[in-house]
Amino acid sequence: MPNTRNPQRRRFLKTLGIGTAAAGAAAAVGHVTLAQADAKPTKKEAKPSGEYRETPHIRAFYATLRD
C-alpha cells in the first residue's frame, strides 16, 4: 500500500457516511409522522369492557360441544 493520500477516496467515504446518516434520519422522521397520522380510536375502542359476554351464537357453539 502506498503512503500517498487519496482525497477522492476520503470524499467518497465522507459522502457515504453522511448519506447513511441522512437516510436513517429520514426513516425515523417518516416513521414518527406515520405513527402520528393514525386515526384516534372511537370511544368504544378506547375503553374495552374486558368482560365476557355469552351471546346466542356462542351458546349454540357450546351446545355443539356437549353433543
C-alpha angles and dihedrals in degrees: 000000000000119000093229118118119238111208092185091059091048091049090050093051091046091051091046091054094046091047092052092050091048092050091050092049092048091051091050093048092047091050093052094050091049090051091050092047093064114116117254113252119253121246091262092053094041094062114032113197094227091203124120117248121196104209126185094262090052090050089052090052092050089050090057090053093055094057 
